[in-house]
Amino acid sequence: MPKYSIILKSGEEIPGEFKSLLEEKFDEKSLDKLKRFGGRIQLSLTAPFTDRKQQKKGVTVDQELIDKMASSNENATKLLSKMTLKQIREVAKFVGFPVASKTTVEEARKQVISYLFSDDTWKKISK
């Protein structure tokens, strides 16, 4: 997600567009400390929701799908990026890889890809 940082040097004033917001959210003591010693103001946007339009609804997890994924890292990434967490868990179960219950979608994708291509990784390391 996008992030914007403002670095303030010791004695530097807080920029006008942020001053009223910071005065509303923080106490005067904290803002005086920021002005006296300097610091960083960081603004970030986070959106926890995914665009469901890109996800495929009826994915059938079978050997054909696994073979497509195993053909290349790019194929696996492309196919898994369009799957829900439930579908990714089905893929993981099919290949015999356990996925923790608190795993996020992104972590699950990375773990499944890592598992599918672990042989290639170890071959590269051993060379």
N, C-alpha and C positions, 0 to 999 in steps of 0.2 A: 504494500500500500504506500501511497505517497507520503513523504515526510519533509518538513521544512524546518531548518534550525537557524536560529539567530544567536550569534555569539556576542556577548557584551563584555567589553573590557572594563577594568576597574574604573569607576567614576563616570562611566558612560550612561546616558539617559536611556530609559526604555522607549522604544519607538512608539509614536503616537497611536498608530492603529491597534497596538496591543495593550497600551496602557490602561484603558478603561476596562477591558476584559480582565486583565490581571488584578486590577484594584478590586473588582467585583468578586474574584475567586480566591485571592490570597490576602493575608493580613499585612498591615503596613510594615511590621517588623521584617517579614520575609522579603518584601520589595526593597526596603532600605538595605538589607544585606546583599541583595542582587546588585543594586546600584553601587554599593561600596566595594564589593569584592569582585564583581563581574560574574558571569555565568552563562548559561545557555537556556534559551527559550525554545522549546521544541513543539511544533504543531504537526500532528499526524492525523490522517484519516484512516479509519478502519471500517470495513463493511463485512460483517460476518456471514452474509448470505451469498449464495452462488446463483448464477443465472441458470435456472432450471431448463430454459429453452435449448441449451447446448447439450444437455444430458439425454442419453438414449434411454427410452423407457423399457423396451422389451429385449434386453440382452440375454441370450442363451449362453450359459457357460458350458462349453463342451471342448473336446480335444481340438477341434478345428480352430476355435478362438485362441486357445493356448498356443497352438502351433503358429498362428499369425503373430502373436505377441513375442514368441521366442525367436522369430526370424530376425528381428533387429530391435535394438534399444529404442529407436525412433518409433517403430510400429507399436511397441508396448506403451510408450509414453502417450502416443496419440490415442490409442484405444482406451487406456485407463483414464485419460483426462475427461472423457465423455461419460464416465460411469459414476454412479452414486456410491457412497460408502458401503451400502448393503451389497451392491454388485461386486465391488472390489473384494469384500469379505468372501463372497462366493468363489471368486477366482482364486483367492488365497487358499480356501478350503480345498478346492479342486486339485491344486498342485501340492497340497500337504504342508502349507506354511501357516502357522498360527499368527493371528493378528489380535493384539490386545484390545479389550473392550473399550478402553478410553482413547484409542488411537484416532487422530483426526484423519480426514480424507487425504490431505496432502502427505502426511506421514505414511499412511497405508499404501498410497501409490508408490512412494519412494522405496518402501520396504519390499513390496512385491517385485518391483523392477530390479532391485538389488538381489533378491532371491533368484529371480529368473536368470540373471546374468552373472551369478557368483562364480560359476566355473570359468567364464571368460576372464573375470577379474583375477582369480587365483593363477590362471595361466600366464597373464601379463606380469604378475608379481614374481612368479618363479623363473621367468626368463632372465 
